[in-house]
Amino acid sequence: MQDILGLIDRLTRPRLLIRAARLGAADYDRDRHLPRLLGYGQVPRAADALMRLLQDEAVVNSQRKSGDASYSLTRHLDLLIAMMGEARILRASQESRARQAGKPA
């Protein structure tokens, strides 16, 4: 799981996109947002959701960089918001497990 969080930490995107996503992440609700982004059905665990979001965001980011007419800024922001929200959930889960085991996070 640490590798997934490392991937998130190393992403480089335009500052304005990141700033907007950070604002949106404050209101992130995985039960409401994930089904819309990943498809309806059972909501996956945070690590699995994060991997799928990373893959989808990479495609959208490629469209942005290439000037593809099908690029959707709204979808890109939604994906970044969900990625930040899921990363926050995953980090909190890891810290909770570390505390329960008596280890520093």
C-alpha positions as CSV (number, residue, x, y, z in Angstrom):
1,M,0.0,0.0,0.0
2,Q,2.9,2.3,0.6
3,D,3.8,2.1,-3.1
4,I,0.3,3.3,-4.0
5,L,0.7,6.3,-1.7
6,G,4.1,6.9,-3.1
7,L,2.7,7.1,-6.6
8,I,0.1,9.7,-5.4
9,D,2.9,11.7,-3.7
10,R,5.0,11.7,-6.9
11,L,2.2,12.9,-9.3
12,T,2.9,16.2,-10.9
13,R,-0.1,18.1,-12.3
14,P,-0.8,21.7,-12.9
15,R,-1.1,23.7,-9.7
16,L,-4.6,25.0,-10.5
17,L,-5.9,21.5,-10.9
18,I,-4.3,20.4,-7.6
19,R,-5.6,23.4,-5.8
20,A,-9.2,22.9,-7.1
21,A,-9.0,19.2,-6.2
22,R,-7.8,19.9,-2.7
23,L,-10.8,22.2,-2.2
24,G,-13.1,19.5,-3.5
25,A,-11.5,16.7,-1.4
26,A,-12.8,18.4,1.7
27,D,-16.3,17.4,0.8
28,Y,-15.4,13.9,-0.6
29,D,-17.8,11.1,0.2
30,R,-16.7,7.8,-1.2
31,D,-20.2,6.2,-1.1
32,R,-21.5,9.0,-3.2
33,H,-18.6,9.7,-5.5
34,L,-16.9,6.4,-6.2
35,P,-19.9,4.7,-7.9
36,R,-20.2,7.5,-10.3
37,L,-16.5,7.3,-11.2
38,L,-15.9,3.5,-11.1
39,G,-19.3,2.1,-11.9
40,Y,-22.1,1.1,-9.7
41,G,-22.0,-1.9,-7.5
42,Q,-20.0,-2.7,-4.3
43,V,-17.6,0.1,-3.4
44,P,-14.1,-1.3,-3.5
45,R,-11.5,-1.0,-0.6
46,A,-9.5,2.2,-0.6
47,A,-6.4,0.6,-2.1
48,D,-8.3,-1.0,-4.9
49,A,-10.3,2.1,-5.6
50,L,-7.1,4.2,-5.6
51,M,-5.4,1.9,-8.2
52,R,-8.4,2.1,-10.5
53,L,-8.6,5.9,-10.0
54,L,-4.9,6.2,-10.8
55,Q,-5.3,4.3,-14.1
56,D,-8.3,6.4,-15.1
57,E,-6.6,9.6,-14.2
58,A,-3.5,8.7,-16.2
59,V,-5.8,8.3,-19.3
60,V,-7.5,11.6,-18.7
61,N,-4.2,13.4,-18.1
62,S,-2.8,12.0,-21.3
63,Q,-5.8,13.5,-23.1
64,R,-5.2,16.8,-21.4
65,K,-1.5,16.8,-22.5
66,S,-2.2,15.8,-26.0
67,G,-5.0,18.4,-26.5
68,D,-7.5,15.7,-27.2
69,A,-11.0,17.1,-27.9
70,S,-12.6,14.5,-25.6
71,Y,-10.7,15.7,-22.6
72,S,-13.1,16.6,-19.7
73,L,-11.8,19.0,-17.1
74,T,-14.7,18.1,-14.8
75,R,-13.9,14.4,-15.0
76,H,-10.2,15.1,-14.4
77,L,-11.1,17.1,-11.3
78,D,-13.5,14.4,-10.1
79,L,-10.8,11.8,-10.4
80,L,-8.2,13.9,-8.6
81,I,-10.6,14.7,-5.8
82,A,-11.4,11.0,-5.4
83,M,-7.7,10.1,-5.5
84,M,-7.0,12.6,-2.7
85,G,-10.0,11.4,-0.7
86,E,-9.0,7.7,-1.0
87,A,-5.4,8.4,-0.2
88,R,-6.5,10.2,3.0
89,I,-8.7,7.2,3.9
90,L,-5.8,4.8,3.2
91,R,-3.3,6.8,5.2
92,A,-5.7,7.0,8.2
93,S,-6.3,3.3,8.0
94,Q,-2.5,2.6,8.0
95,E,-2.0,4.9,11.0
96,S,-4.8,3.3,12.9
97,R,-3.4,-0.2,12.3
98,A,0.1,1.0,13.4
99,R,-1.3,2.5,16.6
100,Q,-3.2,-0.7,17.4
101,A,0.0,-2.7,16.8
102,G,1.9,-0.2,19.0
103,K,4.2,0.9,16.3
104,P,4.8,4.5,15.0
105,A,3.1,5.2,11.7
